[in-house]
Amino acid sequence: MSELFGTLSDGTPVHRWTLERGGVRVRVLSYGGIVQSAEVPDREGRTADVVLGFADLDGYLAHPEPFLGALIGRYANRIAGGRFPLDGRTYALERNEGRNSLHGGDRGFDKRVWDAAPVDHGVRLTRVSPHGEEGFPGRLEVSATYRLEESGALRIAYEATTDAPTVINLTNHSYWNLSGSGSAGGHELRLAASRYTPVDGDLIPTGVLKDVSGTRFDFRQGRRTGSGYDHNFVLDKGVTGAAEEVAELHDPASGRVLTVATTEPGLQLYTADHLAEPFSPGDAVALETQHFPDSPNRPAFPTTELRPGEVFRSETVYGFSVRG
């Protein structure tokens, strides 16, 4: 079911799609592929919205920087110096975080209106990113399908093709608060990741894959998220053809549990320490499935290259349950 959510200044309409199944209600916007809300029950059956969002379009337009719930591309996370080499040529990107490119540039996928069409228990968003958009090469045809499973799990499946060699890294940037309000610092996180990618002062990976043993980055047995994280974790499973569970987030107060399964080799844990009004630092936890930051400049990292004749596919599943 869709409805008009608002209109951009140029008259472009933005629609909201409501998906309901398995006791879960999710709302998705054609603007930025944004997951506006996800309403799920707690252990007592009481429903609350567990993702941060705004009630109207103006909220998203006025506060673009947190990327609340958005579909991120062409390249999720950071590319150092806003530049990368490909086939003997260096491409210069829009630099929107100091000297670096973040989340696809000034007008990434999160700030575009997507075409939307219904599918069984979901909605399929499509758009064409022209050659040169934000500096990226190749005409990219991309889709993102949001679908609720019978269990109420939200499955997001991405596909893309290109007419010229390019790079691609897509994710969803939802901020999760399983309590539905207040701080998320008491949430407990388990991550199937034995290594992470240390970063420099600009949050660019150094190139090292560091063991988490004995460090605050060891979430393998599960513990409180706390604060101070904006790091990529190297998932033990690597790149997989089917989504495999890699993370579990638990709120002891409500009993709500979020599981994350993905085909991706990495996951960015961001504890939202820089959220600003109308939110507060630590109000949520972002779990962004992805290839590693700055991969186009790091040949040792899993490749993010996409070439003509190939099909980019990625899938992430967010499952909801409760624990007594």
Secondary structure, DSSP 8 states (H G I E B T S, - for coil): -EEEEEE-TTS-EEEEEEEEETTEEEEEESBTT-EEEEEEE-TTS-EEE-B---SSHHHHHH--TT-TT-EE-SB-SEEGGGEEEETTEEEE----BTTBEETTSTT-GGGSB-EEEEETTEEEEEEEE-TTGGG--S-EEEEEEEEE-TTS-EEEEEEEEESS-EE-B-EE--EE-TTSSS--TT-EEEE--SEEE-B-TTS-B-S--EE-TTSTT--TT-EE--S--EEEEE-TT-S-SS-EEEEEEE-TTT-EEEEEEES-SEEEEE--TT--TTS-TTS-EEEEEES-TTGGG-TTS---EE-TT--EEEEEEEEEEE--
